[in-house]
Amino acid sequence: MFANSQQKDPELLASESKKIKPKSLFFIWFAANLTVGDFALGFIPASEGLSFWYGFLAFLIGTVAGGILLALMSYIGSVVHRPQMALSRGPFGKGGSIVMSFLQWGNSLGWLSVNLILASLFIDSVLPKNLIIPVILAVSAVVFVLVYFGHESVRKIETALSVILGVLFAFITYLVLSTGIPHIIAPQTLTVPFFAAFGITLATSFSYIMAWGPYASDYSRFVYGKRSSGRSFSFTLLGGIISTFWVEVLGMMVALASGNPSGNAVTLMTSLLGGFRIVGVLALFLGGIAANAVNLYSNSKSIQTVFSKLKNIQALIPGLLISTVLGIIGFSNFYGFYETFLLLLDYWITPWLGVLIAHYFICRYSYGERRISLPGGMVAYLASLLISVLFMNPGVIYEGIVAKYLQGLDISYFVSFSLAIIFYVAMNGIKRSEKGEKLSHSES
């Protein structure tokens, strides 16, 4: 079921011959995070009355922390040269890796649908009449064409979009700042306790960029060369945190400048831009395209981890069709669709990241190497996830005992991540290795 030889992957062979450099990862993660998703996060601290500078600090800490996890996954991919979900085979075994691959397939499918709806709504907003369904179909077709030609096409379009989106968002930032900096940084009135407002802002920014972790190796696996691993880490980290932090802070500035932080993020931004409204619409539309190119490509790699004999076109079509149908169904009640999706999105990811980091960086096992405790990965994962339920607060669905005590603050991401590391190391120990030994690509 699992492909055992990287020599069978024509994309990898092509990347070796072209000597793809680590700096390409900067552009992939820079463009993929110049989107409405992280822009909307900026409205969270403003709606809770957190002042600009405290919101700035919370976003900075959360984004850097989450970005480090993304970069660590990118580091592994540049060493092992495997798709991200294939790396689950080490700590979880074949069966566990299949489960994690299906979870990631569903996760990327959800984001495909969300960004498809958003990109289509932005285009529909400047058309003379309602053409939302044809627009959804057209946007799906554009993303499919971009991804159909493989990683090389995705890399080139993300590089181009990183420049275009960078210019557009720089112009938008200038326009927002011109509305009056004193008004943006003026004192605010808290609607919840300070620690809750600060903690929620930090946790949401952390979870947003961290949620790219199951994608990272899909792109860094193409990088070869001297010091490629460390440079892959650095460029992934910089590309991800610069754009994410920038757009989150921009969203917060728009929320504060508008005087209506509980309003619709996109509507308020376009209203604030006035005659330059089309610039905002174009930036958010292209951001959706940039994110969905990454989403669709990784969606196909997740299913190919399970069914290795699938050709690229066969792996792309299911995700594309399902996300298009969900987009057509969900656009009429998008915010309800989006809220329901986000409530349950990231809980599975942090303990998975914890297990992988423990396996490859702390216990120091190589890819495919037999483990000391065969069920250790899934046991550590499920135990940490179960305990973290006490700390969860996904809205109206449920509120954990500890979250309720913390006045709604959800710290379950940090709990499940930390416990997964502790449990896995406790069950597997730290492998004895020669001085200077590093993560390597070895088969069991």
N, C-alpha and C positions, 0 to 999 in steps of 0.2 A: 504493500500500500504506500509505503514511503519511498521516495527516490533516495538511493544511497550514494549516488555519485554526482558531484557538481559538474563533471565533464559532460553530462547529458543536457545541461541547461545552456541553450544557445545564447541567451542574454548574458550569462556570466562569461562565456567565451568571448563574446563581442566586447564586453567591458574590459577584459584583460588586454585585448589587442589595442583598445583605444586609450588605455591608462586613465580611466576616469579618476579625477582628483577629489580629495576630501572636501575642497571648498565648494563643490557642487551641492553638498548637503546644506550649506548655508542658504542657498537660494530656494531649495525645496521647502525648508521649514520656515523661511522668512515669508514666502508667498502664501503658503498654506494657512498661515495664522493672521493674515491681513483680511479678516472676515467679520461679518456681522455677529458671529457667535461671541467672540471676545469683546467686541464693541458693546454688546448688550450687557456684559458683565459689569461694565463701568457704571451702570445705573443702580447696582446693588448697594454700594456704600452710600451713594447720594440719597437713595430712597430711605435708608436707615438713619440718615442724619450724621453720618461720619464726615468729618471735615476733609478737605482736599488733601492735606499733607498726611493725615493718618491713613486715608484711602490709598494714597501714593505708596506709603510704606508697606501696607498690607499686600498690595498688588506686587510690589517688588519682591518681598519675601516669598510669597506663594508661587510666583512665576519662576523665580530662580530655583526653588526647591523642586517644583514639578519638572522644570527643564532639565535638571540634573538626572532625574530618572529616565527621561526621554533620551538624553545623551548617553547614558550607560547602556541602554539597549542598542543604540547606534554603534557604540564601541564594540559590543559583542558581534554584531553583524559584520563589521569590517575585518574581524579575525576569522570567523567561521564561514562567512560567505553563504549563509542560508537565509531563506525567508524567516520573518520574525516568529511566526507560530510554529515553525519546524523546530525552533530552539526549545520549545516546551518539552520535546521528547526526552531531553536530558533528565530533568528532575521529575517529570510526570509519567514517563514511559509512553508507549505507543497509544494505549487507550486514553490516558489523561490528555495527551496532546491532541487527540481527536476532539475531545470535549472542549478544550480551550480554543481550538480552531473554529468550531461551530459558534462559540460565544463571540469570538472576534468577527466572524462572518456576519452575525446578527448585529453587532455593534456598528460595524462599518456600513451595513445596510441601512440602519437607522439614520446615521449621519448623511448618507447619500440622499435619503428622502428629505431630510430637513433642509440641506443646502440646495437641493433641487427646487423645493418650494420657494425658498427665499430668493434665489437667483431669478426664478420665473416671476415672482411677485414684483420685483424691482423693475423688470422690463415691462411687465403689464401695466405698471403705474404710469408710464410715460406714453403708452399707446392710446389712440383715440377711442378705442372701445375694448370691451372685455374679450380677450383672446387667450385666457390663461391656459386652457388645455393645449391648444396648438403650441404655445410658448413652452410649456413643460416638455412636450414631445421634442421640440427643437433643441432645447437645452440638453436633454438626455442624449440626443444624437451628437451634439457637439462634444460632450464629455466622452462618449463612446469612441468617436474618431480620434480624439487626443490620446486615449489610453490603448486603443487597438494596436498601435505600433510599438507598444511595450515601454520599458523603462526609459529608453533613450528619448522617446517622444515626451514622456512625462517630465523628464529632467529639463529638456529644452523649453517646454512651455512654462514650467515653473520659474526658470531663469528669466525668461522674457517678462512674465507677469510680476516677478519681484521688482523689476525696474518700473514697469507701468504703475503698479499699485503703490510702490514707494512714492512716486511723484504725486499721484492722486491724493494719497493720505497726507502727504506733507502739505499740499495746498489746502486740504480740508482743515488740518491742524492750524495753519496760519489764519484761515477765516474764522475759526472758533476763537482763537486767542484774540483776534481783533475785536471781538464783541465786548471785551473788558476783563482783564485778568483780576482786578480787585473783586469783581462780582463772583468770579469762579472760586477764589481762595477765601471768601468771606466765611466767618464762623457759621456753623450749622447747628440745628437743634436735634439731638438724638431722639429717635423714636423707640429704640431698644437700648439696653445697657451697653456701655462702651465695649466691654470685652466680647459681647456677642456680636456687635456690629463689626468689630475688627476681625474677630475669628471667622465669621461667615465670609467676609471679603477675602481673607487669606485662603480659606479652604476652597472657595469656588475657583479662584485663580490657579491654585495648585492643581485641583482636579481637572481643570480644562486642558492645560498643557500636558499634564501627566497622562491624560487619556489618549495621547498620540503614541504612547509607549508600545502598544501592540502593532504599530506600523513601522517602527524605526528601522529594523534590520532589513526590511523589504527594499530599502534604498541604499543603506550603507554597505550591503553585501557586494555591491558592484565596485567598491573602492579598493584599490591595490596600491602598493608602493611603500617606500620607507616612511616609518613613523605614521602610517595611515590610521592606526587605531586611535592614538592620542589626538590626531588632527580631526578625525571623524567626530570624536567626542566634542572637541572645542567648537567646530563649525556648526554642528547640530545644536549645541547649547546656545551659541550666539544667535544663530538664525531664528531659533524658536523663541527665546526670551525677549529679544529686541522687538520683534513685531508684536508678540502677544502683549507685552507690557505697554508698548506704545499705544496700541489700539484700545486696551482696557482703560488707560488714563485718558485717552481722547473721549471715550464714551462717558467717563465720569465728568469731564469738562463740559460736554454737551448737556448732560443731565443738570449740572449745577448752573450753567449759563441760561438754560431754558426756564429755570425756576419751577419746573414740573418733573421732578425725578421719577415720579411714578407713571409717567406717560409712556407712549409707544416710542421706543428708541429710534427707529428708522424715521417715523413721521417727524419727531422733534429735530433730528439732525437735518433733514431736508428742508424743514421750515426755517431753521437757523441759517442755512446756507442761502436762502432767498433765491436770487437770480442764478446762483451757481448750483441749484438743486440737482441738475443733471449730472454734475461731477460726483455728488454723493451716491446717486443711483448707479452710475457706471462703476464706481469703486466697489460698492457692495455686490454688484452683479459679478464682476470679474473675480472678486474674492471668493464667491460661491463656486465659480468654475475652478479656481486654483485648488480649493479644498476638495472638491469632488473628483478631480483627476487623481489625487492621492487616495481618496476613499475607494474609488472603483478599482484602481490597480491593486491595492492591498486586499480588497474584498475578494478579488480573483485569486490572489496568492493564498489566502486563508483556505479556500475550498480546494485548491490544488495540493495543500498540505495533507488533506484527507484523501483526496482522489488524485494521485500523482499522475495518472495516465490522461487526465483531461488536458486538452489543448487550450491555449490561451483564449481563443474565441469562445470555446465551450464554457470556460470558467467565468468569462465576463458577462455572458448573456443573462444567466439567472438573476444576478444582483441588479443588473440594469433594468430588466423587465419588472422585477418586484418593486424596486424603488420608484419606478415611473408610475406604476399602479398606485402605490401608497401616496405618491405626490398628488395624483389626480383626486384620490379619495380625501386626502388630508388638507388640501389647500383651503377648503371652505371653512374649516375650523382649525386653522393652523396653530394658534396659540395653545389650544387645548391639546392638540396632537404633540406639539413641542414640549409642553410641560410634562405630559405623561411619559414621554420618552426620556427626558432628562432626569426624572425622579429616580429611575432605576439604572441609569446609564453606567456609572463609574464604579459601583460597589464591587463588581467582580474583578476589576483591573488591579487595584492596589495590592491585594494579597498575591495575585499572580506575579506582579513585579517583584514583590518581596521574595518569593520562592526562587525566581530566576537570579536575582542579585545574590542571594545566599548560595545558590548552587555554583554559579560561575565565578563570583568574586570573593566569597568568604570561604566556602568549602573547597574552592579551586578545582572543580571538576571540568574536564574537557567535554566538548560536544560528543554525544554518543557513548561516553564512558559509563561502564556499569557502576551503579551506586551501591553504597553500603546498605541502605534501607530502601528496598524497592518501592513500598507505598508511601515513602516519606513526603514526597511532593504534594500528593493529593490530601494526605492527612493534615499536613501543616496548613494547606490552603483552606480546607473546610473548617478546621478548628478555629483559625484566625477569623474567617468570615463569620462564623457562628457567634463568636464572642463579640465581634464588632456590631452585631445587630442591636446590642444594648445602647450603642452610641449613635445609631442612625436616626435621622429625622428627614425622611423624604417627602415632607409636606403632609397633606391631609390623609395619606394612606396609613401612616404609622409614625409614632414618636417613641423612641427608646427611653428607658428609665433614666439613663444617664443624660441623654440629650434634653429630656424634660427638666432635669435638675440644673442643667447648664442653660436654661431658658431658650431652648431651641437650637443651640449651637451643635452642629454635626461634626464630630471629630473622628468618625468611624474610619475614614480613609487612612489616617495616621495610625490608628490602632491596628487595623487589619494588616497594614504594610509592616509595621514593627513586629507584631506577633508572628507573622508568617516567617520572617527572618529568624527569629528566636527559635521557633518550633523546628524549622528545617535544620538549622545548625545543631540543635540539641539532638536530633534523631540521626544525623549523618556525620557529625564531627567535621573537623578540618583536615583535609588531605595533606599528608606530608609531601613536601615537594622540594626539589633542589633549588638552591638560591638562584633567583633570577628567572625561574620558570614562569611562563605566562600562559594565559588561556590559549588553547590550540584546537585545531580541527582534527579530532581523532574519532575513529569509529569503534563501536563495541564489537 
